[in-house]
Amino acid sequence: MGVQTWTFIIVGLTFALYIGIAIWARAGSTAEFYVAGGGVPPLANGMATAADWMSAASFISMAGIISFNGYDGGVYLMGWTGGYVLLALLLAPYLRKFGKFTVPDFIGDRYYSNLARTVAVVCAIVVSFTYVAGQMRGVGVVFSRFLEVEIEYGVYIGMAIVFFYAVLGGMKGITYTQVAQYCVLIFAYMVPAFFISFAMTGNVIPQLGLLGEVSDGSGMALLDKLDALHRDLGFAEYTSGNKSMIDVFAITFALMVGTAGLPHVIVRFFTVPKVKDARISAGYALVFIAILYTTAPAIAAFARTNLINTVSNAEYASMPEWFKKWEETELIKFNDKNKDGKIQYVNNAEINELSIDKDIMVLANPEIAKLPAWIIALVAAGGLAAALSTAAGLLLVISTAISRDLIKMQIQPNISEKRELMWARLGALFAVLVAGYFGINPPDFVAATVALAFGLAAASFFPAIVLGIFDKRMNREGAISGMIVGITLMFAYMAIYKLGWFVDQKPPESSWWFGISPEGFGTVAMLVNFIISLVVSRITPPPPPAVQEIVENIRIPKGAGTASIH
């Protein structure tokens, strides 16, 4: 059977599994819709958290960035890994103790203000929509290549599937669906890595293969060979860095602290019965995440080496079928400038004839390595699992922000549970439609789009959460001012320097503030948020004594609050 047939079979089976789980675990109450009733076992929650965390950016795009950028691409690996540790150890236990399962809920109560809650709702929606755009883009890329449909139609299919199980099952359905999606995505990620590592280095363990010698008889280490290939084509050495140290630091730190403000990950710590279970599930999740994250650099190096060996100076007419299939999606483009029928792939814009979208590297890797069709289809199913699992979590955040934090907590406090559940599902529908639009019209490739979401989270939520936990003197005036200034500054910088809005043309990299890219500017906006928050809070009245007592109590390890639904 061919790749497309295998893809229909494997993707069809996984989709049937997700829908079946959603029907089995459908939510019948707001408690089940928001936090799965608080009864998820730690192991299952750890797997669901890992699937929620490892989005299309982790599965599809991260290895692609490392593959093209080499050492510089490692900032995504460091930032996202460090960010999860920061969230799990520094913030999640305190938020769990506080007993509020959404960030706007925490901010609204901690800062005794519906205005603060509303600002947090707006920030949550902006962050989540930016993040979900990357997931829908990933869904479209997978469908366009492996099911051979337009990217737009791929996004529509993904919207329909995720809407069904997110709206029907809520957090309960999403949680158990994400357990299945983690199993699919990690199996799909590791199987081709084992095969390719053994074929290229003779070592079946990818992490060891990355550090080993290639099996071509040359005696060269894999990374040395990749450096040599890069030098021959005029690219910077794979193992050397070109980014400025300040930009590397800014991107890494923005990704780390942005993690702590991601609402769809924080809510996972409320789906288990006790604080102890939250800590245990965080440990499980870290192990599950590490399996993929330690494998990504190896996949990146394997894919880059195989790609260069396949396309460099090769006859276009003799290119394998996978090349032509990716050309049809326009994610690979060949322009025969000198009309010699050969592909010139070099780091020279005037001579180079090949452009390759970073997002295809993980998906195309098994094809480039000539692995069996079923493995190629398995990777497609894994990419969809990664994208849909995170998209579902984000859609739930948006629907919760609308139904609970906006309508129940502010507009209709006496709303019935049935109507609140209806608004949650309508909110999810709205979120799916907007997410689909951004999936069809994304601001950048998957990982860069997601990095912008992390920057927005860092600029808005991180200071408000940290100061809300550790600074009794932080008041509503300081938090509101900081969040508004932080997210506005980050959004304006992103709009001008990434999207080219409000200006005649997108400014060049040389005009970046302090030499910091839009992906790293969240660090600057976060620091501005901290300064504004602290200064304003010190020149305005302190919080009420009852609020200061709450702050004191949430840092006491004994006891635990349960998520308050009403």
Secondary structure, DSSP 4 states (H G I P E B T S, - for coil): --HHHHHHHHHHHHHHHHHHHHHHT---SHHHHHHGGG---HHHHHHHHHHHHS-HIIIIIHHHHHHHHGGGGHHHHHHHHHHHHHIIIIIHHHHHHHT--SHHHHHHHHTT-HHHHHHHHHHHHHHHHHHHHHHHHHHHHHHHHHS---HHHHHHHHHHHHHHHHHHHHHHHHHHHHHHHHHHHHHHHHHHHHHHHHHHHS-SSHHHHHTSB-TTSS--BHHHHHHHHHHHTTPPPTTS--S-HHHHHHHHHHHHHHHTT-HHHHGGGGSSSSHHHHHHHHHHHHHHHHHHHTTHHHHHHHHHHHHHHHHTT-BGGG--HHHHHHHHTTSEEE--TT-SSB----S-TTT--EEE-GGGHHHHHHHHTT--HHHHHHHHHHHHHHHHHHHHHHHHHHHHIIIIIIIIIII-TT--HHHHHHHHHHHHHHHHHHHHHHHHS-SSSHHHHHHHHHHHHHHHHHHHHHHHHH-TT--HHHHHHHHHHHHHHHHHHHHHHTS-TTSSSPPPGGGSGGG--TTTHHHHHHHHHHHHHHHHHHSSPPPPHHHHHHHHHHT--SS-PPPP--
